[in-house]
Amino acid sequence: MSARSGLSETCEVAASTISAIVSGNFESSPSSYGRPRALSQIHPVPAVFAEPLSPWTASAAKRLFDCASVLIALPLVLPVFLVVALAIRFTSPGPVLFLQKRIGRYGQCFTIFKFRTMSHSPHGGRSEVTTVENQAFTPVGPFLRRFKLDELPQLLNVLLGDMSLVGPRPKLPAHQTVPLDCRPGITGAATIAFAQEEQFLAHLPIHDLDAYYHSVVLPAKIRLDAEYMSRATLFSDLKLIIDSASRRWDSSVMSHLLDIEQDLIKGTARKSHPPRIDSARLAVLSRDESFAQAD
């Protein structure tokens, strides 16, 4: 399915939000989660994108496919597990695995497994929205994230029944704004569309990051995943898995959001008050679509 399909409502949200951010017409007093309290005042994140699950998504056959695929792949991925674990162990202090609570099907909380890509911080305190600029990565962390190798331990989550191979990415409790009626996935429609999200978000001013993510990026992800899961089949899941493994990302959604932002910034630039985000963001918007595909 096209990554642009069904995004008109999301793009209206994006246009409204970006316009408010560019003009500076919102308060930035932090809430208990440290994000702008005015998010709901700019434009509320849609509460529910009502899309029924496809027969394949809701079937026991999908669960059987997930388990069989993981068991078949294990002999191939175990050597990769070992190499990555040793690389993490010998290049930075701390545990090999990163464990975090995520929200799964029907709102159930579970522990997600990932290879650790950031410096060990036992007391937490990291930003909930990750970019390539706002985190202290380990020496091998950027490589692991670039090739999505940090996600490999989630094959164990699949066997445990917490996750599927294909589905919406499991979110932090603060980011789960809609109920999830299917198992979250290692990859999915939004994963393909926002594979270069950390590079994309790194070029946004830090004071706009949370507002932009929660009011623009997050609704776009929810829309893409909801629409895909309502149409998913065995063959579409296979295509997503192959596209993810071969790093065939679709940057059209991020490019479209950039186009909206560029138009609004140009319009605001004619006003008497200059945009707050002009210098940092126009440097990004002057590039072509290849920006979103850059490594």
C-alpha positions as CSV (number, residue, x, y, z in Angstrom):
1,M,0.0,0.0,0.0
2,S,1.1,3.6,-0.6
3,A,2.6,5.4,2.3
4,R,0.7,8.5,1.4
5,S,-2.7,6.7,1.3
6,G,-5.3,8.0,3.8
7,L,-3.0,10.7,5.2
8,S,-5.2,13.8,4.4
9,E,-6.5,14.0,7.9
10,T,-3.1,13.5,9.4
11,C,-1.6,16.2,7.1
12,E,-4.3,18.6,8.3
13,V,-3.1,17.9,11.8
14,A,0.4,18.5,10.7
15,A,-0.4,21.8,8.9
16,S,-2.2,23.1,12.0
17,T,0.6,22.0,14.4
18,I,3.5,23.2,12.3
19,S,1.8,26.6,11.8
20,A,1.5,27.0,15.5
21,I,5.0,25.9,16.1
22,V,6.5,28.2,13.4
23,S,4.6,31.3,14.6
24,G,5.3,30.5,18.2
25,N,1.6,30.7,19.2
26,F,1.7,28.1,22.0
27,E,2.9,28.0,25.6
28,S,5.8,25.7,26.4
29,S,5.1,25.1,30.1
30,P,6.0,21.5,30.8
31,S,3.5,18.9,31.9
32,S,4.3,15.9,34.1
33,Y,5.8,14.2,31.1
34,G,8.0,17.1,30.3
35,R,6.2,18.0,27.0
36,P,4.3,21.2,26.1
37,R,1.0,21.4,27.9
38,A,-0.4,23.2,24.8
39,L,-0.3,20.0,22.7
40,S,-4.0,19.5,23.1
41,Q,-4.6,23.2,22.5
42,I,-2.8,23.2,19.2
43,H,-4.7,20.2,17.7
44,P,-5.6,17.1,19.6
45,V,-4.1,13.8,18.6
46,P,-7.0,11.8,17.1
47,A,-8.3,9.5,19.9
48,V,-9.0,6.5,17.7
49,F,-8.4,5.6,14.0
50,A,-11.2,3.1,13.8
51,E,-10.0,0.4,11.4
52,P,-11.1,-3.2,11.9
53,L,-8.3,-5.8,11.7
54,S,-8.0,-7.8,8.6
55,P,-8.8,-11.6,8.8
56,W,-5.1,-12.4,8.5
57,T,-4.1,-10.0,11.3
58,A,-6.6,-11.5,13.7
59,S,-6.0,-15.2,12.7
60,A,-4.2,-18.0,14.5
61,A,-2.4,-18.6,11.2
62,K,-0.5,-15.4,11.6
63,R,0.7,-16.4,15.1
64,L,1.8,-19.8,13.7
65,F,3.6,-18.0,10.8
66,D,5.5,-15.8,13.3
67,C,6.6,-18.7,15.5
68,A,7.6,-20.9,12.6
69,S,9.6,-18.1,10.9
70,V,11.5,-17.3,14.1
71,L,12.4,-20.9,14.8
72,I,13.6,-21.4,11.2
73,A,15.6,-18.2,11.3
74,L,17.2,-18.8,14.7
75,P,20.2,-20.9,13.4
76,L,21.0,-18.1,11.0
77,V,20.7,-15.2,13.5
78,L,22.3,-16.8,16.6
79,P,25.9,-16.1,15.2
80,V,24.8,-12.5,14.7
81,F,23.5,-12.4,18.2
82,L,26.8,-13.6,19.5
83,V,28.9,-11.1,17.5
84,V,26.7,-8.1,18.4
85,A,26.7,-9.1,22.1
86,L,30.5,-9.4,22.2
87,A,30.8,-6.0,20.4
88,I,28.6,-4.3,23.0
89,R,30.3,-6.0,25.9
90,F,33.9,-5.0,24.8
91,T,33.1,-1.5,23.7
92,S,31.1,-0.1,26.6
93,P,30.3,-0.8,30.2
94,G,26.9,-2.0,31.2
95,P,24.5,-4.8,30.2
96,V,24.3,-6.2,26.7
97,L,20.5,-6.0,26.5
98,F,18.3,-3.0,27.0
99,L,15.0,-3.8,28.7
100,Q,12.0,-1.4,28.7
101,K,8.3,-1.5,29.5
102,R,6.1,-1.1,26.4
103,I,2.4,-1.4,25.8
104,G,1.1,-4.4,23.9
105,R,-2.2,-5.9,22.8
106,Y,-5.2,-4.8,24.8
107,G,-3.1,-2.4,26.8
108,Q,-1.0,-5.1,28.5
109,C,2.4,-4.0,29.6
110,F,5.4,-6.2,28.7
111,T,9.2,-6.0,28.7
112,I,10.8,-5.4,25.3
113,F,14.3,-6.7,24.5
114,K,16.8,-4.7,22.5
115,F,20.6,-4.7,22.1
116,R,21.8,-1.7,24.1
117,T,23.0,1.1,21.8
118,M,23.3,3.9,24.3
119,S,25.6,4.5,27.3
120,H,24.3,2.8,30.4
121,S,22.3,5.1,32.5
122,P,21.0,3.2,35.6
123,H,19.0,6.3,36.8
124,G,17.2,6.9,33.4
125,G,16.5,10.5,32.6
126,R,16.7,10.2,28.8
127,S,14.4,12.0,26.4
128,E,11.4,10.0,25.4
129,V,11.8,11.2,21.8
130,T,15.1,9.9,20.4
131,T,17.2,11.6,17.8
132,V,20.7,11.1,16.6
133,E,21.7,14.3,18.4
134,N,20.1,13.9,21.9
135,Q,21.5,10.6,23.1
136,A,24.9,9.3,24.1
137,F,25.5,6.3,21.8
138,T,27.9,3.5,22.4
139,P,30.7,3.1,19.9
140,V,28.7,0.4,18.0
141,G,25.3,1.9,18.7
142,P,24.9,4.0,15.5
143,F,25.8,1.0,13.4
144,L,23.4,-1.3,15.2
145,R,20.5,1.3,14.8
146,R,21.4,2.0,11.2
147,F,20.9,-1.6,10.2
148,K,18.2,-2.3,12.9
149,L,20.3,-5.0,14.5
150,D,19.4,-3.7,17.9
151,E,15.9,-5.0,17.3
152,L,17.0,-8.7,16.8
153,P,16.3,-9.7,20.5
154,Q,12.7,-9.0,19.9
155,L,12.5,-12.3,18.1
156,L,12.3,-13.6,21.7
157,N,9.4,-11.3,22.3
158,V,7.7,-12.9,19.3
159,L,8.2,-16.5,20.7
160,L,6.9,-15.3,24.1
161,G,3.7,-14.0,22.5
162,D,4.3,-10.3,23.3
163,M,4.9,-9.3,19.7
164,S,4.5,-10.3,16.1
165,L,6.9,-10.0,13.2
166,V,4.7,-7.4,11.6
167,G,2.5,-4.9,13.4
168,P,2.6,-1.4,14.9
169,R,5.7,-0.7,16.9
170,P,5.2,-1.2,20.7
171,K,5.2,2.2,22.3
172,L,6.1,3.7,25.6
173,P,3.1,4.2,27.9
174,A,3.2,8.0,27.4
175,H,3.1,7.5,23.6
176,Q,0.3,4.9,23.4
177,T,-2.7,7.2,22.6
178,V,-5.0,4.6,21.0
179,P,-6.0,1.0,22.0
180,L,-4.0,-1.8,20.3
181,D,-6.1,-4.8,19.2
182,C,-3.3,-6.7,17.7
183,R,0.2,-7.7,18.8
184,P,2.8,-5.0,18.2
185,G,5.5,-5.9,15.6
186,I,9.2,-5.8,15.0
187,T,8.5,-4.0,11.7
188,G,5.4,-2.5,10.1
189,A,4.1,0.1,7.7
190,A,5.1,3.0,10.0
191,T,8.5,1.4,10.6
192,I,9.2,1.5,6.9
193,A,7.9,5.0,6.5
194,F,9.8,6.4,9.5
195,A,12.9,4.3,9.3
196,Q,15.1,7.5,9.2
197,E,13.0,9.2,11.9
198,E,16.0,9.9,14.2
199,Q,17.9,11.8,11.5
200,F,14.7,13.6,10.6
201,L,13.9,14.7,14.1
202,A,17.5,15.7,14.9
203,H,17.2,18.7,12.7
204,L,14.2,20.1,14.6
205,P,14.9,22.7,17.4
206,I,14.9,21.0,20.8
207,H,12.1,23.3,22.1
208,D,9.8,22.1,19.3
209,L,10.8,18.4,19.3
210,D,8.1,17.0,21.7
211,A,5.3,19.1,20.3
212,Y,6.1,18.1,16.7
213,Y,6.5,14.4,17.6
214,H,3.3,14.1,19.5
215,S,1.1,16.2,17.2
216,V,2.5,15.3,13.8
217,V,4.7,12.2,13.7
218,L,2.8,10.0,16.2
219,P,-0.6,10.5,14.6
220,A,1.0,9.8,11.2
221,K,2.4,6.5,12.5
222,I,-0.9,5.5,14.1
223,R,-2.8,6.2,10.9
224,L,-0.3,4.2,8.7
225,D,-0.3,1.2,11.0
226,A,-4.1,1.2,11.5
227,E,-4.7,1.3,7.7
228,Y,-2.1,-1.4,7.0
229,M,-3.4,-3.8,9.7
230,S,-6.9,-3.5,8.3
231,R,-5.7,-4.7,4.9
232,A,-2.7,-7.0,5.9
233,T,-2.3,-10.4,4.3
234,L,0.4,-13.1,4.5
235,F,1.9,-11.8,1.3
236,S,1.9,-8.1,2.4
237,D,3.5,-9.1,5.7
238,L,6.2,-11.0,3.7
239,K,6.9,-8.0,1.6
240,L,7.3,-5.8,4.7
241,I,9.7,-8.3,6.2
242,I,11.7,-8.4,3.0
243,D,11.7,-4.6,2.6
244,S,12.9,-4.2,6.3
245,A,15.6,-6.8,6.0
246,S,16.9,-5.3,2.7
247,R,16.5,-1.7,4.1
248,R,14.1,-0.6,1.4
249,W,12.6,2.3,3.2
250,D,9.8,4.5,2.0
251,S,10.5,8.2,2.8
252,S,7.5,9.7,1.1
253,V,5.6,10.4,4.4
254,M,8.5,12.2,6.0
255,S,9.1,14.1,2.7
256,H,5.4,15.1,2.6
257,L,5.6,16.4,6.2
258,L,8.7,18.4,5.2
259,D,6.8,19.8,2.2
260,I,4.0,21.0,4.4
261,E,6.4,22.6,6.8
262,Q,8.3,24.3,4.1
263,D,5.2,25.9,2.7
264,L,4.1,27.1,6.1
265,I,7.5,28.5,6.9
266,K,7.6,30.4,3.6
267,G,4.1,31.8,4.3
268,T,5.0,32.8,7.9
269,A,8.3,34.4,6.8
270,R,6.3,37.2,5.1
271,K,4.8,38.2,8.4
272,S,6.2,40.9,10.6
273,H,7.4,38.4,13.3
274,P,10.1,36.0,12.0
275,P,9.7,32.3,12.6
276,R,11.3,31.0,15.8
277,I,12.6,27.9,14.0
278,D,13.8,29.5,10.8
279,S,17.6,29.0,10.9
280,A,17.6,25.4,12.1
281,R,14.7,24.1,10.0
282,L,15.3,25.8,6.7
283,A,18.7,24.2,6.5
284,V,16.8,20.9,6.4
285,L,14.1,22.0,4.1
286,S,16.5,23.3,1.5
287,R,17.5,19.7,0.8
288,D,15.7,17.4,-1.6
289,E,13.9,14.2,-0.8
290,S,17.2,12.3,-0.6
291,F,17.6,13.7,2.8
292,A,15.1,11.3,4.3
293,Q,16.9,8.4,2.6
294,A,20.4,9.4,3.7
295,D,22.3,7.2,6.2
